Amino acid sequence: MLGGVVLGVIFASFFNLIPDQLIAQEKLNQLIIQAVGSRMTLSTGVSEVDELLTTGGMEGMLDTVWLIIAALTFGGVMKPADLKKWVKLLCILFITTLRWSARPY
């Protein structure tokens, strides 16, 4: 991810998308750290481009990362404990119960 950010900054500076005052004040490192770590907004004057450049950084992706970590942990616990057959049995029991409760009298 850091490589993508650095490559993005290189392209942005090549295509003149980074405001000159940031480069002149040597705040480019701060811009990179802010882009990776937290919410970042850049104002270009064009609302469509501003919307694309406003990101959540890693903070915005944290929910997705936690979901992936939880799924991998759950799968890692299920496999060696051989819980797959028990989950399958519970699913069959649940579906059977739903079918019985949905029957008309």
Secondary structure, DSSP 4 states (H G I P E B T S, - for coil): -HHHHHHHHHHHHHTT-S-HHHHHTT-HHHHHHHHHHS-B----S-HHHHHHH-B-HHHHHHHHHHHHHHHHHHHHHHHHHT-HHHHHHHHHHHHHHHHHHHS--
